[in-house]
Amino acid sequence: MTEGDVQRTIARDLRDCGLRPGAAVLVHSSLSSLGHVPGGPETVIRAFLEALGPEGTLLLPALSYEHVGPKQRVFDVRRTPSNVGAIPEHFRTREGTRRSVCPTHSVCAYGPQTEALVGGHHLDETPCGAHSPFRALRDVGGQVVFLGCGLRPNTSMHGVEELAQPPYLFGEMVTYRVLWPDAQETAQPCRAHDFRGYAQRYDRIEPLLKKGAEIAVGPVLQARTYILEARAMWERALAALAKDKLHFVDPCD
């Protein structure tokens, strides 16, 4: 198939799985899970934009905690690479994409809700706080997509944990030097996440959600894909953590 054929197939599969045209959608992804994709990440991005339509807003994580941290405290919004796969890294460098300003847990966006979703991230002193795209996606009734990567790499759950305050979450406060796209430089304090001693088990959200209404599962090319309603995910996860602060982690040996 041509790039155009594959793009249309991915877009159709996404809609069949429950992707809502016009929605704000945060995508976690594995390019290799799809099988061979002519055009690579660009074809996948175009497919999501086709499925969402002009009123939709596409978001992908641009997490950079492997490159920025207590030992390397400079975050360049334009140049610091992400470390969460080929599709997010391509999206980060794509014309028109805007990146939120958070040294370790930034998010990239494209679409009409971009400013509302990513514009205030620099106001937080935690990675997934009140002004983060993760909280904003919940507030606008968005969706979270897991394209061939399972449910464990769910960064939004850190935002849930920041509200619930489990005992394992936070490490030290670190002050970063932030280089903005307009050449401005600022100092940004941000409290690190520290999961030492625990393994994340965010796949435990699946049985808490109502199939069809709050979580849908289906194929996109060769990738098993989950689509979650963000508001329901936050509500169910907060309720679970209210009962058991360790519901979404396992202690490491």
Secondary structure, DSSP 4 states (H G I P E B T S, - for coil): --HHHHHHHHHHHHHHHTPPTT-EEEEEE-SGGG---TTTHHHHHHHHHHHH-TT-EEEEE---TTTSBTTB-EEETTTPPP-S-HHHHHHHHSTT-EE---TTT-EEEESTTHHHHHTTGGG-SSTT-TTSHHHHHHHTT-EEEEESS-SS--THHHHHHHHH--TTSEEEEEEEEEE-TTS-EEEEEEEEE--TTEEE-GGGGGGGS-BTTTEEEEEETTEEEEEEEHHHHHHHHHHHHHH-TTTTEEE--
